[in-house]
Amino acid sequence: MVKRSLGARALAFTTPVWVIGTYDESGRPNVMTASWAGICCSRPPSVAVSLRRATYTYGCLTARKAFTVGVPDSGHAAAADFFGIASGRDVDKLAAAGLTAVASEVVDAPYVAELPLVLECRLSHTVELGLHTLFVGEILDVKADEEVLGEDGLPVPERVRPFSYAPEARVYHALGERLGEAYRLGKDLAGRR
């Protein structure tokens, strides 16, 4: 197949929709939606999120050295979109969305009670990249609603119902169909080597 060049762009499918929770300098809960993000290390368990210096959350995160990552379900897509549109400098986003801030007992940051999956993170690394700064947070605890857990005690994607963002198209997409089990789906191909 012939591929057509699209140039150097931030174009990959898919990016997560994560709600980053911080406190501002007065201790007021603040949230913003970020999609330049992902799991970046297994040991210690860590996530990375890239923020622009111009965001209110950037200053909050650098001051407190902690943040939470809330994984919204598709039922909270409008709230997550709003968290990315409005600035915490101007509005209490949680109050406007009718959602609840909960103080983490593990890190100096709040999380959104209504989101089914939350990662509580301590800032471990900061890397200046250009327009964005990459913040790496060590995950100190994960909290999940009971109803999204499977028999093994882990979150089930179909129950969490996360959604993703397509950057260049500027649209959200719900999680798709299950394709198979990791480390088993490709076993037949592994035998062909």
Sequence and secondary structure as in RCSB ss.txt:
>XXXX:A:sequence
MVKRSLGARALAFTTPVWVIGTYDESGRPNVMTASWAGICCSRPPSVAVSLRRATYTYGCLTARKAFTVGVPDSG
HAAAADFFGIASGRDVDKLAAAGLTAVASEVVDAPYVAELPLVLECRLSHTVELGLHTLFVGEILDVKADEEVLG
EDGLPVPERVRPFSYAPEARVYHALGERLGEAYRLGKDLAGRR
>XXXX:A:secstr
       S    S EE EEEEEE TTS EEEEEE SEEEEETTTTEEEEEEETTSHHHHHHHHHSEEEEEE  GG
GHHHHHHHHHS TTT  HHHHHT  EEE SSSS EEETTSSEEEEEEEEEEEE SSEEEEEEEEEEEEE GGGB 
TTSSB HHHH  EEEETTTTEEEE       TTTTTHHHHTT 
